[in-house]
Amino acid sequence: MSNHIDHNYLSRFGSLEFLAHQVVEGFITGLHKSPFHGFSVEFAEHRLYNSGESTRHIDWKLFARSEKMFVKRYEEETNLRCQLVIDHSSSMYFPYSDKFDLFHPNKILFSVYAAASLMELMLHQRDAVGLSLFDEKLNLHSAVRSNKMHHRHLLHLLENLLENGKGLEAKTTAAAAALHQVAERTHKRSLVLIFSDMMDNPAQAEELFPALRHLKYNKHEVVLFHVVDRKIEEDLELENRPYRFIDMENKSVIKLNPVEVQAAYRKAVAARKAELKMRCGQYKIDYVEADIHKGFNQVLTEYLIKRSKLY
């Protein structure tokens, strides 16, 4: 049975009411001022003027006839194209629970609600959104559209990721191969938002970075939300007693006392994370630390505020 997205909770973000108006406008203006979007000289159609936007493209002659303000749209006035990419391998269901709870989230719940919230924001701006899902392969890559029917379909696909028992399927991660396919199949000059714990096969770790670079080579603007349970996965904050650890992706088991390996573990995780952040910086990919215990709304709000200040 699938768990439904709580739309009342989601609306706190999706309606944008709890964000300051200037923050939202700054974020959207920043996206639409990027080199991926612009005007041409070929007139296409009129649309109603929205209060607060620039008056530069108002058709004053039409206003004189109708006493209504319309803005001229041009053939190349493109709305934002956004591809949401979600890793739904078994490790994304950590910490595992039979019931999904917003107050005790796991990584997939965080990612689903963050993606759904961003979809609400894009729909509010009439931007086109697509969805890609991957684990050990790319399982879904939808076209980008801006209509409400498409939006409802994507929400249904996201809700399917919350189906009970999903985290028990032993699905491994092949992020590198999936991201190469996303890079090729996504319309050039799109905004690509990735939600993943980046726990790829260690033997293929180096292959991940060419995949990220491939996205930038195809002129995409890329944001990586690195989704983690920081307390356990990075700091290994557990009681001083023996534990039985089970790999959620390959089901291998190891027994140990976490306190005995905590220092070495933290060092290894920090080194891996530092390299990922460094590579993202080199490729001009926005890296966002997404600790599930901070909540998806706080992580997104902090990112939107940071983003809005760049423009």
N, C-alpha and C positions, 0 to 999 in steps of 0.2 A: 504494500500500500504506500502511495506517495504522500508526503507531507506537503500541505499547501503553504505557499508563501503568505505570511501575515501582512495583508495589504494595509491594515490600520497602522501597524508598526512601520511598514515601509513608507507610508505616506508622509511620515515625519521628515523623511529625507526627500522622497520623490516630489512632493509638492513644493519643496524648496522654501517653505514658509519659515523654517527655523534658521535659515541662513540669511545674513544681511543682504539686502538687495544689491548693494554695490559689490559684494564678494561674488555673487552669482554672475552679475553682469561682467565683472572683470574677468572671470574665468572663461565665459562664453566669448567675450570680445577677444580675449587672448587666443583662443582656439581659431576663431574666424579671421583674425588678423595674420595668421600664420601664412607662409608662402604657398600653402596648399590650396588656398581659396582666393577668389577675386572676381572682378567684373570684366566683361568684354564690352565692345561698343555696339553689339547687336541686341536690340530690344526684343524681349520675349513676351512679357505680360505685365499686368498691374497686380498689386496686392494691397490690402488695406494697411495703412500706416499704423505702426505700434507706438504708443505713447512712450517718449523718452529716447527713441532712436534718432539718428541723424536725419535732418530735414533735407540733406543735399539731393536726394533722389526723388523728392516729392514732385508729382506732376501738377504744377500750379494751374495749367490751362484746364485740366480735368476738374480741379478743385473749383475753378470759377464757374464751370458749368453745373457741377453736381453738389457743390458745397460739402463734399467729402474728400478726405485726404487719402490719396493712393500713392504708393511708391512704385517706381519703374523697376521691374526685374529684367535682368539681362541673361542671355543664353548661357554664359559661363558663371553666373552667380550660383555657385554650388553650395549646398549645405554641407555640414561636416559628415564625412563617412567614417564610421567607427566600427571596428571589429573587436568584439569581446572574446577573449581566448581563455578558456578555463580548463585547468588540469583536474581530471576527476579520477586519477589513479587511486589505489587503495590507501596510500599514505595520506591523501588529502582528507580521509575520514577519521583522522586522529584528532583528539581523543575519541575513541569509538564509543557509541551509545546506541541502544535500540531505538531511542526516541530523540529527535532533534529538538533542542531547547535554546532559544535566543539568549537565555541567561547563563547557559553553560555550553557555549558554541564549540564546534570543531572547525577545521580549516575549510571544509567544503561548504558548511553553512555560512561562514563568514564570506566566502567568495560568491555564493549564490545571491546573498542579500546585497553585497556591494555591487555586483553586476546588475541586479534588478534595479537598484537605486540609480545607477548611472543610466540605465535604459530609460527610466522615468525622466531624468534630466534631459536626455537627448530627444525624447518624444516631445517634451515641453518646448524644445527649440526647433522642432520639425527636422531634426537631423536623422540621417539614415543609419541603422544599426544592424549588424550581423553577429552571429554567434558561432564560435568554433569550440569543440570539445575534444579532448584527447586524453588517452592514458598510454597504453603500449602502442597505440596508433591513433591517427586522426580519425575520430568516429563521426564527426559532424562538421560541416563548414557551410553555413547558410549564406545566401546573398544578403546584401545590405538593403533594407527598405525602411521607409519612414511612416507607413500606414499603421493604424491601430490594430488591424487584424494580424499583421506580421508581429507586432509587439506582443499581442496576447499569445501567439504561437511560441515565441521565444520564452515568455514567462512559463508556459507549460513545459517546455524543454528543461528549464532550470528547475522547476518543481520535481521533475522526474529524477534529478540528481539526489533528491532528498528521500528517495524510496527506502523503506526499512530494509536493512540487511545489505545495503550496497557496499559497505566497507569490508565485507567478508569475502569478496570475490577474488582476491589475490591478483589484482590488476597492477602490473608493473608500469613504470614511467619510461616513455621514450620521447622526451621533450624535444631533443635536437631534431629528430626526423619530422615530428609534427610541426615544429616552427618553420622548418624549410618549406613544407607544403603550404602553410599559412602564408608565408612570404610570397610564394608564387601565385596563389589563388586569390589573394586579396587585391582589390583595385589599388593601383599605385596612388601614392600620396594620401593614404588613409591614416587614421589614428588607431593604433593597435594597443589594446589594454590587456595585459596578461596577468592572470591570477594563478600562481603556482608556488609550491614549496621548493621547487627546483631540485627535488631529490631524484635525480636521474641515476641510471646505472653508473657506479663509480668508474667502471672500465671505459665508459663513453663520456666521461666528464668533459674532456677537451673538445668533444664534438659540439657541445652546447654553445660555445662562444662563436664559432662560424655561423651557427643558425641565427643567433641574435644579430650578428653583423649582416646577414643576408636580409633581414627585415629592414635595416637601415639602407642597405644598398638599393632596395626597391623603393626608396624615397618615403617610407612610412615613418610617421612619428610614433615612437614606442614608449609605453610606460609599463614597467614591470612591478607589480605588487607582489612582493616576496612574502608569502603567507606562512606564518610559523606560530607554534605555541612556544613562545620564548622561554617561559618558566621551565618547561621540561625539555624541549628539543634543543635549546641553546645553552641553558644554564644547568640542566640536569638537577634541578632542585627536588630531590626526593628524600624520604626518610633513610636513616642510617640502618639499613637492614637488607638482606638478600632479596633480589627481585628476579622474576622470570620474564625476560624481554622477548617479544615475538615480532619479527619483521612483518608488517602488514602486507607487504607486496610479494614476498617469496616464502613467508611462513617459517623461516629459519628461527631457531630458538637459542638464546644464550642466557646463562644464569650468572649473576654477579651482584656485588654490593656497589651501587653507584658512587658512594663516597670514595671508594678506593680508586676510581678512574676519573673522578670529576675534573681534576685539574687538567689532565691530558686531553680529556674529551672537550672541555671548553676551549682549549688552545686550538685543537684541530678544527672545531666548528667555526671559531672566530677567523681562522686563516682562510677557510673556504668562503666564508661570507665576505671577507675583505677582498678576495680576488674577484668575486662576482660583482661587487660594487665598483671595483677599479675598472673592470672590463666594460661595465655599463657606462661609466664615465668616459672611457675612451671612445665608445661608439655613439656617445651623446644619447643614451637611453636613460629616461627618467627612472631611477630606482627608488621604490617606496617600501620602507619597512612596515609590514602589516602584521602586528602582533594581535592574535585573535582576542586576547583578553582586554585590549583597548576598545574593542567594538568597531564594527564596520563604519558606523556613522561618524565616530571620532576620527578614525584614520582618513576617511574620505574628506571630511570637513577640513582637517589640517592640510591635506594635499591641495584642495581647492583654494584655500586661502593662500598657500605658498605659491600656487600657480598663478593666481590672479595678480599677485605682486610683481610678476615678471613682465606684465604688460601695462 
